[in-house]
Amino acid sequence: MISNRKVWPLLITAFFYIKTSFCQYYSMDFNNTEIKVNFEKNYLGYYTQNRINADFKNVKWSLAGNRGKIVEDAEFGKVLEVYFPEGAVGPQQGGISFVRSLAPAKEYYLDYYLMFNKDFSFRQGGKLPGMTSGGAKYTGGHKPYNGDGWSARFMWVNTSLVVYLYYIDMEHKYGESIPLKADLSTDAWHRITQHIVLNDPGQSNALIEIWFDEQKAGRKENFRLRKGEQGLIDAFYFSTFHGGATPDWAPLRDSFIYFDNFYIGQEPAAFLK
């Protein structure tokens, strides 16, 4: 039988180990409100689920399918290349997707760079990354009737950029498009910046504002993103694919989008200061 004199030191050590581990986990997942990701430390090659987790951390789920690669760019160095096969529609067939949890808050900025390859097949349109409440829950025709979440991804529509918004007061089953002064070109880097401020409980004072290539491109204000205290900004949704869901959205040839220099935080991007 082990004596109490030997057991108590073991219990005390175990307690402090568990306490330290919990505090480290809590700090990492809930107090870290700033994320910066570029790909300079990555090796060239496929961008697997393990590498997504290593770069973005606290990733709830990912769908990569060998359609992401780290490649060299003459201007930006190492960047993420995302592949859209000819004829691919939806996230199962083209692009990559993942949800990165954020410390829940009422306000966030998102900033990143992207480039469409020279012969990119835009077709009718497709999705691009944005911030959400509830991860991917309120997308794909799922309207947030209870006001407990929302999503604010981007879309390309032909060669125009829009915000593709799901929220409590949307009129139809599928998302509402917020037009922007943003014309997309190929073989050139664009900068997309998103700022979201939630409405106060019982108020219609939410704000979404967008900058494109460091110029103000559009805004939506004086509306409800949520109901009550729920619906905090809690996720970055990296979502990019052609669609829609029908063949007329599918690319006519293999296409690529390149991404780099992601920033998510509660301070504005440097050019806004």
C-alpha angles and dihedrals in degrees: 000000000000113000123235088243089065097038100054097060089051092050092047092050091048091049094053092045092053092044093050093047092049093050092049090050092047092050093048097047104035112021099045104093098164126074126180120179131175125153104234094115093050123099118236117267141059117000099224130188089261091055092047088054092047094052103038100024124197090052111168096199140339139200111199108146095186089293096118126073137173108233138167121262122194093226106031104028114221112017139167115261116200119199126217109188120216109273095013117142126181133009095291092061107030142027125002133274138194140155120227114195118230132200101267112256143150096239136037142159124217122194131174145145128237139175130195114217118251096262098034113160105223097176111167096332150278145214131277132188123284143146126280147175109233099020110248094343097106101049134084096052096314107132117201097235093169095050092237095127147358141186132228109187123154127244135197109222106193096313098330126098120227137169109248105210134190114186143145098271099043111134102220141041095257129054128289118241119224107202118228136194090245126120115189121221131187129244092021132096118247128193119219121193124184127189120187128185117180123227118255115251110283092008135103098218105115118140133204117178129175136199122196118197087349093303124112106259105174149314144209117208144166097041140105122264093171145008121245120330095328128092099060117173101267109151146048107213113203097197123159129156141115112273172201101069107265131087094254088071093054121109115254091219139014108292138186140203121196123210135191147154103034118191126181120174149111095262118080121253113272095257090059095055 
